[in-house]
Amino acid sequence: MLKVSRPVRLANHGRMGLFTALLSAASLVLSTAAASPQPAPSVTPQTPAPAPALRGVWPVQPPTVARGFEPPLEAWTAGHRGADLAGTIGAPVVASLAGTVTFAGVVAGRGVVVISHGDTRTTYEPVLAEVTRGDAVGAGDRIGTLDVAQSHCFPAACLHWGWLRGGEYLDPLQLVRTTGQVRLLPLTPEGAPGDRPS
């Protein structure tokens, strides 16, 4: 800090010179800042990112889609957040992708298995689980058997298969679009699987 031992008195022209010098310095700082390139602000995309490009296997055989994926317009509106695959009670259910079991238990009377695959996870219900939390599974490894309890296709049996990234529902059929022969069940005849709301 500069210490002044005696007061400095500026004449009128001295004050005006100091003011001019300060004004020149301020102009120089402002012009330098304006000339410096500023980084562009980051923009968050409004559209959801596409589903990861993964190749999976059908969780039940033979692959028969009773009802496909119908994403809701909004998170709280009606839709079908997964795919229903027709099957028979006791049929083997396998992991569609390799991963780690993060849940195997009962939710609202239905057996549920959840497998994490990094930034996505797949869900299977109603399933009588043969795996436990923490188990590592490969694509095609058996995780349980199909149950009929509160199936989306009740009184018929079907597997409700889901795929999520965070809280966003993805179409699990994208995992197997190019593999195997798929048979679609009709949705219009009375009593056909898929007539029930999800």
Backbone as ProteinMPNN parsed JSONL, in Angstrom:
{"seq_chain_A": "MLKVSRPVRLANHGRMGLFTALLSAASLVLSTAAASPQPAPSVTPQTPAPAPALRGVWPVQPPTVARGFEPPLEAWTAGHRGADLAGTIGAPVVASLAGTVTFAGVVAGRGVVVISHGDTRTTYEPVLAEVTRGDAVGAGDRIGTLDVAQSHCFPAACLHWGWLRGGEYLDPLQLVRTTGQVRLLPLTPEGAPGDRPS", "coords_chain_A": {"N_chain_A": [[0.858, -1.177, 0.0], [0.525, 2.222, -0.82], [1.919, 4.862, 0.97], [1.265, 8.149, 1.854], [3.021, 10.898, 2.936], [2.348, 13.519, 3.227], [-0.458, 15.613, 2.549], [-1.729, 15.563, -0.769], [-2.257, 18.042, -3.012], [-4.234, 18.799, -5.709], [-4.268, 20.841, -8.485], [-6.896, 22.484, -10.349], [-6.493, 21.837, -13.056], [-4.951, 19.603, -12.646], [-6.685, 17.817, -11.43], [-8.458, 17.418, -13.507], [-6.756, 16.193, -15.344], [-6.205, 13.784, -13.993], [-8.757, 12.661, -13.974], [-9.152, 12.347, -16.748], [-7.147, 10.474, -17.293], [-8.036, 8.255, -15.805], [-10.461, 7.743, -17.115], [-9.523, 7.048, -19.663], [-8.132, 4.71, -19.035], [-10.242, 3.065, -18.173], [-11.716, 2.86, -20.556], [-9.892, 1.454, -22.109], [-9.798, -1.042, -20.746], [-12.455, -1.919, -21.073], [-12.656, -2.089, -23.897], [-10.773, -4.077, -24.409], [-11.927, -6.286, -23.11], [-14.24, -6.562, -24.633], [-13.166, -7.301, -27.044], [-12.065, -9.78, -26.524], [-12.597, -13.221, -27.141], [-15.492, -14.891, -26.041], [-16.501, -17.873, -24.369], [-18.992, -19.961, -25.838], [-22.287, -20.293, -24.482], [-23.304, -23.322, -22.871], [-25.674, -25.559, -24.284], [-28.495, -27.353, -23.442], [-29.84, -30.182, -24.906], [-33.241, -30.508, -25.946], [-34.537, -32.699, -26.88], [-34.979, -36.197, -26.19], [-32.206, -38.395, -25.69], [-31.156, -40.865, -28.088], [-31.997, -44.395, -27.861], [-29.607, -46.638, -26.43], [-27.327, -48.411, -28.565], [-27.62, -51.563, -28.411], [-27.339, -55.124, -28.452], [-29.516, -57.65, -27.757], [-31.081, -60.608, -26.302], [-34.076, -62.566, -26.708], [-36.218, -62.681, -23.89], [-38.036, -64.72, -23.365], [-39.086, -67.78, -24.925], [-41.117, -69.281, -27.507], [-40.517, -66.144, -29.265], [-43.19, -64.134, -28.909], [-45.037, -61.405, -29.405], [-47.354, -59.935, -27.435], [-48.26, -57.425, -26.783], [-46.985, -54.361, -27.776], [-44.512, -51.744, -27.194], [-45.698, -48.69, -26.016], [-45.119, -45.607, -25.693], [-45.868, -43.161, -23.177], [-47.366, -39.904, -23.672], [-46.753, -37.964, -21.832], [-44.981, -38.156, -18.695], [-46.831, -38.836, -16.748], [-49.081, -39.746, -18.031], [-51.307, -42.148, -19.698], [-50.116, -45.22, -21.131], [-48.026, -47.816, -22.498], [-45.521, -49.104, -20.886], [-43.328, -50.8, -21.794], [-42.959, -54.143, -23.092], [-45.214, -56.799, -23.739], [-44.766, -60.208, -23.642], [-46.039, -63.136, -24.832], [-46.474, -66.247, -23.117], [-46.011, -69.352, -21.306], [-47.079, -70.603, -18.136], [-44.501, -71.21, -15.888], [-42.545, -71.291, -17.805], [-39.119, -70.875, -18.835], [-37.361, -67.858, -18.01], [-35.068, -65.604, -19.283], [-32.126, -63.499, -18.966], [-32.019, -60.597, -20.91], [-29.846, -59.053, -21.551], [-26.369, -58.933, -20.621], [-25.451, -58.38, -17.219], [-25.914, -57.064, -13.87], [-27.835, -58.302, -11.218], [-30.06, -56.229, -9.643], [-32.365, -56.181, -8.222], [-34.547, -58.593, -6.892], [-37.454, -59.777, -6.179], [-40.707, -59.351, -4.63], [-43.201, -57.192, -5.783], [-46.052, -55.447, -5.176], [-47.524, -57.87, -5.207], [-46.456, -59.161, -7.394], [-43.809, -61.047, -8.8], [-40.664, -59.694, -9.387], [-37.803, -59.018, -11.365], [-34.9, -57.146, -11.666], [-32.347, -56.015, -13.734], [-29.216, -54.513, -13.994], [-27.46, -52.758, -16.521], [-25.205, -51.086, -16.736], [-25.697, -47.919, -17.798], [-28.331, -48.437, -18.324], [-31.276, -50.429, -17.507], [-32.99, -53.569, -17.326], [-36.28, -54.929, -16.857], [-38.297, -57.541, -15.532], [-41.348, -59.182, -15.272], [-44.393, -60.991, -14.423], [-42.248, -62.883, -12.435], [-40.947, -65.835, -11.045], [-38.287, -65.651, -9.188], [-34.977, -66.926, -9.669], [-32.609, -65.95, -9.078], [-30.538, -63.759, -7.12], [-30.111, -60.537, -5.544], [-27.219, -58.848, -6.633], [-26.131, -60.892, -8.092], [-24.218, -61.778, -10.936], [-25.092, -61.887, -14.324], [-25.229, -63.37, -17.58], [-26.097, -62.565, -21.001], [-28.918, -64.345, -21.91], [-28.784, -66.044, -19.752], [-30.528, -67.966, -17.367], [-32.999, -66.547, -15.281], [-35.254, -67.016, -13.867], [-38.682, -68.27, -13.655], [-41.677, -67.974, -15.593], [-44.533, -66.537, -14.184], [-48.058, -66.446, -13.376], [-49.329, -64.671, -11.791], [-51.116, -61.774, -11.461], [-50.571, -60.988, -14.087], [-50.11, -58.936, -17.004], [-51.574, -59.93, -19.032], [-53.521, -61.47, -17.921], [-56.269, -63.774, -17.844], [-54.349, -65.279, -19.128], [-50.836, -66.108, -19.484], [-48.102, -63.889, -19.515], [-45.003, -62.221, -20.103], [-44.056, -59.194, -18.787], [-41.884, -57.002, -20.064], [-39.434, -54.693, -19.515], [-37.416, -51.751, -20.266], [-35.168, -49.4, -19.205], [-33.637, -46.146, -18.942], [-32.323, -44.368, -16.526], [-35.031, -42.525, -15.451], [-36.383, -42.773, -17.776], [-38.394, -44.492, -20.063], [-37.603, -47.024, -22.366], [-37.905, -48.694, -25.569], [-38.029, -52.072, -25.281], [-38.051, -53.899, -27.336], [-36.326, -52.952, -29.219], [-33.932, -54.047, -28.589], [-33.884, -56.507, -29.754], [-34.668, -56.349, -32.364], [-33.561, -57.134, -34.835], [-33.193, -59.813, -34.656], [-34.188, -63.225, -34.78], [-37.484, -64.717, -35.344], [-40.53, -63.052, -35.189], [-43.746, -63.232, -33.805], [-46.749, -61.591, -33.936], [-49.454, -61.115, -31.804], [-52.992, -60.763, -32.376], [-54.626, -57.695, -31.536], [-57.23, -56.925, -31.429], [-59.384, -58.96, -31.284], [-61.85, -60.149, -29.0], [-60.832, -60.763, -25.707], [-58.215, -61.197, -26.345], [-54.704, -61.235, -25.583], [-53.294, -58.267, -24.252], [-55.399, -56.53, -24.291], [-55.904, -55.484, -21.867], [-55.367, -52.649, -19.745], [-52.147, -51.096, -19.081]], "CA_chain_A": [[0.0, 0.0, 0.0], [1.304, 3.458, -0.921], [1.647, 5.793, 2.062], [1.609, 9.541, 1.519], [3.363, 11.556, 4.197], [1.693, 14.818, 3.317], [-1.591, 15.642, 1.618], [-1.431, 15.98, -2.125], [-3.292, 18.935, -3.502], [-4.196, 18.898, -7.161], [-4.905, 22.022, -9.049], [-8.037, 22.128, -11.19], [-6.049, 21.133, -14.256], [-4.443, 18.301, -12.185], [-7.854, 16.945, -11.241], [-8.976, 17.088, -14.834], [-5.809, 15.247, -15.93], [-6.424, 12.496, -13.334], [-10.041, 12.157, -14.478], [-8.922, 11.917, -18.122], [-6.34, 9.254, -17.251], [-8.92, 7.174, -15.344], [-11.416, 7.474, -18.183], [-8.78, 6.348, -20.715], [-7.848, 3.352, -18.549], [-11.513, 2.319, -18.187], [-12.037, 2.576, -21.956], [-8.979, 0.414, -22.563], [-10.24, -2.304, -20.147], [-13.712, -2.321, -21.714], [-12.425, -2.475, -25.29], [-10.057, -5.353, -24.38], [-12.898, -7.329, -22.743], [-15.151, -6.772, -25.762], [-12.445, -7.948, -28.137], [-11.714, -11.152, -26.156], [-13.681, -14.162, -27.434], [-16.122, -15.506, -24.881], [-17.002, -19.208, -24.698], [-20.437, -20.023, -26.07], [-22.971, -20.974, -23.386], [-23.702, -24.691, -23.204], [-27.104, -25.704, -24.529], [-28.972, -28.697, -23.165], [-30.828, -30.559, -25.919], [-34.583, -30.743, -25.439], [-35.012, -34.007, -27.318], [-34.302, -37.265, -25.465], [-31.14, -39.088, -26.42], [-31.622, -42.145, -28.631], [-31.708, -45.585, -27.07], [-28.274, -47.177, -26.711], [-27.29, -49.465, -29.583], [-27.237, -52.812, -27.782], [-27.949, -56.314, -29.032], [-29.923, -58.549, -26.687], [-31.78, -61.84, -26.661], [-35.455, -62.63, -26.225], [-36.249, -63.255, -22.544], [-38.838, -65.953, -23.385], [-39.182, -68.428, -26.235], [-40.754, -68.533, -28.717], [-40.862, -64.723, -29.105], [-44.525, -63.774, -29.377], [-45.371, -60.111, -28.802], [-48.775, -59.758, -27.176], [-48.494, -55.978, -26.842], [-45.72, -53.659, -27.923], [-44.19, -50.546, -26.426], [-46.507, -47.511, -26.352], [-44.659, -44.601, -24.727], [-46.848, -42.119, -22.836], [-47.036, -38.563, -24.153], [-46.124, -37.332, -20.678], [-44.609, -39.179, -17.713], [-47.97, -39.202, -15.896], [-50.236, -40.158, -18.828], [-51.425, -43.572, -20.009], [-49.248, -45.78, -22.156], [-47.562, -49.158, -22.156], [-44.105, -48.839, -20.642], [-42.602, -52.045, -21.965], [-43.566, -55.047, -24.072], [-45.733, -58.043, -23.181], [-44.418, -61.376, -24.443], [-46.874, -64.272, -24.45], [-45.724, -67.423, -22.691], [-46.753, -70.325, -20.506], [-46.667, -70.62, -16.735], [-43.359, -72.078, -15.637], [-41.543, -71.2, -18.876], [-37.893, -70.182, -18.395], [-37.148, -66.45, -18.351], [-33.624, -65.37, -19.296], [-31.684, -62.106, -19.052], [-31.878, -60.179, -22.308], [-28.5, -58.475, -21.675], [-25.494, -59.219, -19.491], [-25.484, -57.33, -16.212], [-25.949, -57.44, -12.457], [-29.177, -58.261, -10.631], [-30.158, -55.195, -8.601], [-33.564, -56.465, -7.421], [-35.256, -59.837, -7.158], [-38.405, -59.87, -5.078], [-42.13, -59.19, -4.937], [-43.723, -55.832, -5.747], [-47.506, -55.436, -5.388], [-47.99, -59.215, -5.503], [-45.802, -59.7, -8.596], [-42.376, -61.281, -8.735], [-39.964, -58.776, -10.291], [-36.348, -59.071, -11.426], [-34.314, -55.973, -12.332], [-30.924, -56.23, -14.042], [-28.534, -53.29, -14.421], [-26.511, -52.921, -17.622], [-24.505, -49.806, -16.828], [-26.614, -46.779, -17.713], [-29.715, -48.873, -18.519], [-31.659, -51.619, -16.767], [-34.162, -54.271, -17.836], [-37.163, -55.443, -15.82], [-39.027, -58.748, -15.935], [-42.41, -59.514, -14.324], [-44.177, -61.622, -13.127], [-41.233, -63.934, -12.509], [-40.48, -66.49, -9.825], [-36.851, -65.439, -9.355], [-33.984, -67.935, -9.306], [-31.388, -65.185, -8.858], [-30.637, -62.831, -5.997], [-29.429, -59.254, -5.747], [-25.767, -58.928, -6.678], [-25.699, -61.933, -9.026], [-23.832, -61.39, -12.296], [-25.731, -62.762, -15.301], [-24.901, -63.128, -18.978], [-27.252, -62.566, -21.904], [-29.4, -65.699, -22.108], [-28.765, -66.81, -18.506], [-31.852, -68.123, -16.748], [-33.178, -65.746, -14.065], [-36.445, -67.474, -13.169], [-39.742, -68.841, -14.482], [-42.84, -67.108, -15.778], [-45.651, -66.741, -13.262], [-49.287, -65.865, -13.911], [-49.883, -63.736, -10.809], [-51.337, -60.385, -11.881], [-49.964, -60.75, -15.393], [-50.814, -57.963, -17.85], [-52.425, -60.682, -19.959], [-54.348, -62.37, -17.114], [-55.82, -64.995, -17.17], [-53.21, -65.895, -19.828], [-49.541, -65.729, -18.918], [-47.171, -63.171, -20.384], [-43.925, -61.52, -19.423], [-43.934, -57.756, -19.041], [-40.447, -56.769, -20.207], [-39.166, -53.258, -19.6], [-36.039, -51.277, -20.453], [-35.126, -48.01, -18.763], [-32.398, -45.398, -18.733], [-32.774, -43.426, -15.511], [-36.486, -42.604, -15.354], [-36.941, -42.779, -19.133], [-38.709, -45.819, -20.594], [-37.157, -47.302, -23.731], [-38.58, -49.834, -26.183], [-37.147, -53.237, -25.173], [-38.007, -54.629, -28.608], [-35.164, -52.471, -29.975], [-32.796, -54.913, -28.27], [-33.962, -57.764, -30.512], [-35.368, -56.049, -33.625], [-32.99, -57.803, -36.016], [-32.903, -61.214, -34.363], [-35.292, -64.154, -34.572], [-38.783, -64.522, -35.978], [-41.476, -62.54, -34.215], [-45.147, -63.39, -34.152], [-47.575, -60.63, -33.218], [-50.811, -61.568, -31.541], [-53.964, -59.703, -32.682], [-55.035, -56.907, -30.375], [-58.649, -56.573, -31.467], [-60.374, -59.951, -30.884], [-62.194, -60.118, -27.587], [-60.093, -61.677, -24.868], [-56.822, -61.361, -26.777], [-53.745, -60.561, -24.695], [-52.971, -56.871, -24.584], [-56.578, -55.678, -24.173], [-55.929, -54.894, -20.54], [-54.464, -51.491, -19.625], [-50.916, -51.364, -18.319]], "C_chain_A": [[0.896, 1.23, 0.0], [0.915, 4.379, 0.207], [2.115, 7.176, 1.638], [1.846, 10.28, 2.816], [2.705, 12.913, 4.335], [0.573, 14.85, 2.301], [-1.157, 16.162, 0.261], [-2.58, 16.85, -2.594], [-3.131, 19.058, -5.005], [-4.882, 20.186, -7.584], [-6.05, 21.575, -9.924], [-7.59, 21.377, -12.422], [-5.473, 19.763, -13.879], [-5.591, 17.317, -11.984], [-8.405, 16.501, -12.583], [-8.064, 16.092, -15.527], [-5.977, 13.855, -15.33], [-7.703, 11.865, -13.847], [-9.879, 11.608, -15.893], [-8.138, 10.607, -18.159], [-7.18, 8.055, -16.819], [-9.914, 6.774, -16.429], [-10.743, 6.706, -19.312], [-8.502, 4.904, -20.305], [-9.117, 2.498, -18.588], [-11.901, 1.947, -19.614], [-11.174, 1.448, -22.488], [-9.409, -0.96, -22.033], [-11.497, -2.804, -20.834], [-13.496, -2.774, -23.138], [-11.687, -3.806, -25.365], [-11.013, -6.499, -24.072], [-13.83, -7.625, -23.896], [-14.466, -7.519, -26.886], [-12.118, -9.405, -27.828], [-12.871, -12.083, -26.484], [-14.196, -14.802, -26.157], [-16.621, -16.892, -25.268], [-18.513, -19.194, -24.858], [-21.101, -20.756, -24.915], [-23.38, -22.387, -23.818], [-25.218, -24.774, -23.319], [-27.486, -27.153, -24.28], [-30.016, -29.07, -24.196], [-32.169, -30.881, -25.28], [-35.105, -32.119, -25.833], [-34.281, -35.105, -26.557], [-33.256, -37.938, -26.33], [-31.669, -40.413, -26.953], [-31.25, -43.303, -27.721], [-30.324, -46.108, -27.425], [-28.342, -48.304, -27.736], [-26.736, -50.741, -28.961], [-27.95, -53.959, -28.475], [-28.253, -57.278, -27.898], [-30.558, -59.814, -27.221], [-33.193, -61.78, -26.101], [-35.477, -63.269, -24.839], [-37.118, -64.515, -22.425], [-38.883, -66.483, -24.817], [-40.493, -69.206, -26.325], [-41.165, -67.075, -28.556], [-42.201, -64.386, -29.741], [-44.948, -62.492, -28.666], [-46.882, -59.99, -28.67], [-49.159, -58.277, -27.228], [-47.143, -55.286, -26.862], [-45.604, -52.452, -27.018], [-45.024, -49.372, -26.926], [-46.131, -46.41, -25.364], [-45.741, -43.572, -24.437], [-46.402, -40.77, -23.391], [-46.331, -37.765, -23.067], [-45.879, -38.414, -19.643], [-45.805, -39.683, -16.916], [-49.172, -39.712, -16.697], [-50.184, -41.649, -19.153], [-50.483, -43.972, -21.132], [-48.907, -47.208, -21.767], [-46.046, -49.104, -22.102], [-43.279, -50.118, -20.682], [-43.258, -52.862, -23.061], [-44.038, -56.293, -23.34], [-45.429, -59.172, -24.153], [-45.223, -62.568, -23.948], [-46.002, -65.461, -24.082], [-46.618, -68.385, -21.942], [-46.206, -70.307, -19.092], [-45.54, -71.627, -16.556], [-42.303, -72.045, -16.72], [-40.304, -70.464, -18.369], [-37.872, -68.725, -18.876], [-35.65, -66.207, -18.237], [-33.329, -63.868, -19.364], [-31.493, -61.737, -20.515], [-30.509, -59.566, -22.589], [-27.667, -58.91, -20.47], [-25.549, -58.064, -18.498], [-25.461, -57.887, -14.809], [-27.365, -57.298, -11.937], [-29.18, -57.221, -9.512], [-31.412, -55.356, -7.753], [-34.141, -57.794, -7.869], [-36.188, -60.052, -5.975], [-39.817, -59.655, -5.568], [-42.519, -57.728, -4.777], [-45.204, -55.9, -6.098], [-48.022, -56.806, -5.833], [-47.371, -59.857, -6.735], [-44.327, -59.917, -8.335], [-41.678, -60.444, -9.788], [-38.46, -59.019, -10.205], [-35.886, -57.845, -12.21], [-32.828, -56.24, -12.51], [-30.339, -54.931, -14.577], [-27.506, -53.625, -15.487], [-25.715, -51.629, -17.805], [-25.486, -48.671, -16.708], [-28.059, -47.162, -18.026], [-29.989, -50.081, -17.633], [-32.882, -52.242, -17.426], [-34.945, -54.825, -16.662], [-37.981, -56.591, -16.394], [-40.069, -59.045, -14.863], [-43.611, -60.108, -15.052], [-43.266, -62.829, -13.267], [-40.991, -64.51, -11.122], [-38.96, -66.529, -9.937], [-36.031, -66.639, -8.898], [-32.617, -67.284, -9.128], [-31.614, -64.289, -7.648], [-29.839, -61.571, -6.312], [-27.912, -59.443, -5.676], [-25.247, -59.997, -7.626], [-25.32, -61.322, -10.377], [-24.457, -62.392, -13.254], [-25.26, -62.391, -16.696], [-26.176, -63.087, -19.801], [-27.654, -64.016, -22.158], [-29.354, -66.561, -20.863], [-30.158, -66.826, -17.881], [-31.912, -67.327, -15.446], [-34.408, -66.183, -13.277], [-37.425, -68.109, -14.123], [-40.939, -67.903, -14.511], [-43.964, -67.522, -14.84], [-46.886, -66.098, -13.875], [-49.839, -64.772, -13.01], [-49.915, -62.311, -11.331], [-50.603, -60.039, -13.174], [-50.765, -59.698, -16.148], [-51.808, -58.659, -18.766], [-53.388, -61.615, -19.223], [-55.728, -62.553, -17.75], [-54.718, -65.734, -17.92], [-51.921, -65.435, -19.163], [-48.736, -64.954, -19.952], [-46.155, -62.451, -19.528], [-43.991, -60.047, -19.79], [-42.447, -57.426, -18.933], [-40.22, -55.284, -20.39], [-37.696, -52.957, -19.778], [-36.029, -49.8, -20.122], [-33.71, -47.463, -18.736], [-32.77, -44.274, -17.785], [-34.269, -43.614, -15.321], [-37.169, -42.676, -16.706], [-37.16, -44.206, -19.62], [-38.272, -45.912, -22.05], [-37.92, -48.513, -24.254], [-37.68, -51.063, -26.101], [-37.062, -54.038, -26.465], [-36.852, -54.158, -29.49], [-33.938, -53.34, -29.716], [-32.743, -56.152, -29.165], [-34.584, -57.573, -31.891], [-34.847, -56.864, -34.807], [-32.704, -59.279, -35.771], [-34.184, -62.015, -34.237], [-36.534, -63.811, -35.366], [-39.779, -64.098, -34.906], [-42.885, -62.774, -34.708], [-45.943, -62.431, -33.291], [-48.969, -61.2, -33.029], [-51.779, -60.441, -31.895], [-54.385, -58.998, -31.41], [-56.535, -56.681, -30.324], [-59.607, -57.663, -31.03], [-60.6, -59.936, -29.384], [-61.404, -61.18, -26.831], [-58.646, -61.877, -25.271], [-55.908, -60.685, -25.789], [-53.476, -59.146, -25.184], [-54.17, -55.96, -24.504], [-56.626, -54.957, -22.837], [-54.983, -53.706, -20.469], [-53.243, -51.845, -18.816], [-50.987, -50.68, -16.982]], "O_chain_A": [[1.895, 1.286, 0.718], [-0.267, 4.662, 0.403], [3.222, 7.344, 1.128], [0.986, 10.296, 3.697], [2.523, 13.405, 5.449], [0.655, 14.17, 1.279], [-0.334, 17.072, 0.154], [-3.738, 16.434, -2.572], [-2.054, 19.374, -5.512], [-5.946, 20.545, -7.08], [-6.166, 20.384, -10.215], [-8.216, 20.392, -12.81], [-5.497, 18.847, -14.701], [-5.483, 16.139, -12.323], [-8.773, 15.34, -12.763], [-8.555, 15.216, -16.239], [-5.905, 12.857, -16.047], [-7.737, 10.667, -14.125], [-10.398, 10.539, -16.21], [-8.434, 9.729, -18.968], [-7.059, 6.969, -17.387], [-10.172, 5.588, -16.63], [-11.349, 5.79, -19.868], [-8.619, 3.986, -21.117], [-9.069, 1.336, -18.992], [-12.366, 0.833, -19.855], [-11.652, 0.586, -23.225], [-9.389, -1.94, -22.778], [-11.6, -3.991, -21.147], [-14.099, -3.762, -23.56], [-11.935, -4.592, -26.279], [-10.933, -7.56, -24.69], [-14.185, -8.779, -24.134], [-15.106, -8.286, -27.606], [-11.914, -10.197, -28.748], [-14.015, -11.779, -26.147], [-13.415, -15.204, -25.295], [-17.114, -17.077, -26.38], [-19.225, -18.513, -24.121], [-20.552, -21.736, -24.411], [-23.751, -22.618, -24.969], [-25.949, -24.144, -22.555], [-26.88, -28.069, -24.836], [-30.997, -28.344, -24.355], [-32.223, -31.462, -24.196], [-36.013, -32.647, -25.191], [-33.085, -34.974, -26.296], [-33.404, -38.038, -27.548], [-32.542, -41.022, -26.334], [-30.319, -43.213, -26.92], [-29.908, -46.034, -28.581], [-29.311, -49.062, -27.767], [-25.527, -50.974, -28.979], [-29.038, -53.783, -29.022], [-27.353, -57.68, -27.16], [-30.573, -60.063, -28.426], [-33.475, -61.046, -25.154], [-34.827, -64.293, -24.625], [-36.952, -65.291, -21.484], [-38.738, -65.734, -25.783], [-40.946, -69.745, -25.315], [-42.078, -66.786, -27.783], [-42.328, -64.356, -30.965], [-45.187, -62.499, -27.458], [-47.601, -59.948, -29.668], [-50.255, -57.927, -27.667], [-46.264, -55.595, -26.057], [-46.475, -52.177, -26.192], [-45.052, -49.094, -28.125], [-46.755, -46.287, -24.31], [-46.456, -43.152, -25.347], [-45.208, -40.524, -23.559], [-45.422, -36.985, -23.349], [-46.497, -39.477, -19.699], [-45.807, -40.825, -16.457], [-50.187, -40.076, -16.103], [-49.178, -42.321, -18.924], [-50.109, -43.154, -21.973], [-49.454, -47.739, -20.801], [-45.373, -49.062, -23.131], [-42.612, -50.467, -19.708], [-44.024, -52.332, -23.865], [-43.363, -56.788, -22.437], [-45.784, -59.11, -25.33], [-45.108, -62.966, -22.789], [-44.931, -65.663, -24.654], [-47.841, -68.245, -21.946], [-45.026, -70.034, -18.871], [-45.628, -72.762, -17.024], [-41.266, -72.695, -16.588], [-40.418, -69.537, -17.568], [-38.303, -68.409, -19.985], [-35.031, -66.553, -17.231], [-34.179, -63.074, -19.767], [-30.874, -62.484, -21.272], [-30.057, -59.558, -23.734], [-28.219, -59.221, -19.414], [-25.68, -56.905, -18.892], [-25.049, -59.024, -14.579], [-28.023, -56.288, -12.186], [-28.407, -57.315, -8.559], [-31.525, -54.747, -6.689], [-34.217, -58.088, -9.062], [-35.755, -60.462, -4.898], [-40.099, -59.761, -6.761], [-42.209, -57.1, -3.765], [-45.571, -56.353, -7.182], [-48.859, -56.894, -6.731], [-47.723, -60.984, -7.086], [-43.667, -59.077, -7.724], [-42.056, -60.478, -10.959], [-37.911, -59.203, -9.119], [-36.415, -57.544, -13.28], [-32.136, -56.636, -11.572], [-30.889, -54.321, -15.494], [-26.782, -54.616, -15.394], [-25.576, -51.141, -18.926], [-26.061, -48.463, -15.639], [-28.935, -46.299, -17.998], [-29.069, -50.682, -17.079], [-33.708, -51.542, -18.011], [-34.383, -55.15, -15.616], [-38.312, -56.61, -17.579], [-39.734, -59.15, -13.684], [-43.837, -59.76, -16.211], [-43.488, -63.692, -14.116], [-40.849, -63.773, -10.147], [-38.406, -67.336, -10.683], [-36.337, -67.279, -7.892], [-31.598, -67.969, -9.038], [-32.748, -64.09, -7.212], [-29.009, -61.547, -7.22], [-27.396, -60.109, -4.778], [-24.057, -60.018, -7.938], [-26.023, -60.454, -10.893], [-24.371, -63.601, -13.038], [-24.93, -61.236, -16.962], [-27.227, -63.531, -19.338], [-26.826, -64.826, -22.575], [-29.828, -67.697, -20.887], [-30.864, -65.818, -17.875], [-31.01, -67.41, -14.613], [-34.586, -65.763, -12.134], [-37.077, -68.451, -15.253], [-41.177, -67.141, -13.574], [-44.298, -68.701, -14.724], [-46.771, -65.29, -14.797], [-50.725, -64.023, -13.42], [-48.875, -61.715, -11.609], [-50.081, -58.935, -13.329], [-51.974, -59.582, -15.951], [-52.773, -58.046, -19.224], [-54.011, -62.469, -19.854], [-56.321, -61.56, -18.17], [-54.195, -66.724, -17.409], [-51.918, -64.489, -18.376], [-48.697, -65.325, -21.126], [-46.418, -62.114, -18.374], [-43.983, -59.695, -20.97], [-41.837, -57.55, -17.871], [-40.756, -54.681, -21.319], [-36.835, -53.787, -19.485], [-36.798, -49.028, -20.696], [-32.735, -48.189, -18.541], [-33.454, -43.329, -18.179], [-34.73, -44.725, -15.061], [-38.397, -42.646, -16.784], [-36.244, -45.028, -19.599], [-38.529, -45.017, -22.855], [-38.509, -49.267, -23.479], [-36.657, -51.107, -26.785], [-36.102, -54.78, -26.669], [-36.439, -54.872, -30.403], [-33.011, -53.368, -30.525], [-31.69, -56.772, -29.318], [-34.987, -58.55, -32.522], [-35.621, -57.24, -35.687], [-32.047, -59.928, -36.585], [-35.16, -61.542, -33.654], [-36.623, -62.748, -35.981], [-39.858, -64.714, -33.843], [-43.191, -62.548, -35.879], [-45.833, -62.448, -32.065], [-49.584, -61.703, -33.969], [-51.431, -59.272, -31.734], [-54.49, -59.609, -30.346], [-57.064, -56.286, -29.285], [-60.62, -57.318, -30.421], [-59.672, -59.738, -28.599], [-61.318, -62.334, -27.252], [-57.92, -62.633, -24.627], [-56.276, -59.665, -25.206], [-53.439, -58.881, -26.385], [-54.024, -54.744, -24.631], [-57.305, -53.94, -22.694], [-53.907, -53.74, -21.066], [-53.266, -52.75, -17.982], [-50.051, -50.779, -16.188]]}, "name": "protein", "num_of_chains": 1, "seq": "MLKVSRPVRLANHGRMGLFTALLSAASLVLSTAAASPQPAPSVTPQTPAPAPALRGVWPVQPPTVARGFEPPLEAWTAGHRGADLAGTIGAPVVASLAGTVTFAGVVAGRGVVVISHGDTRTTYEPVLAEVTRGDAVGAGDRIGTLDVAQSHCFPAACLHWGWLRGGEYLDPLQLVRTTGQVRLLPLTPEGAPGDRPS"}
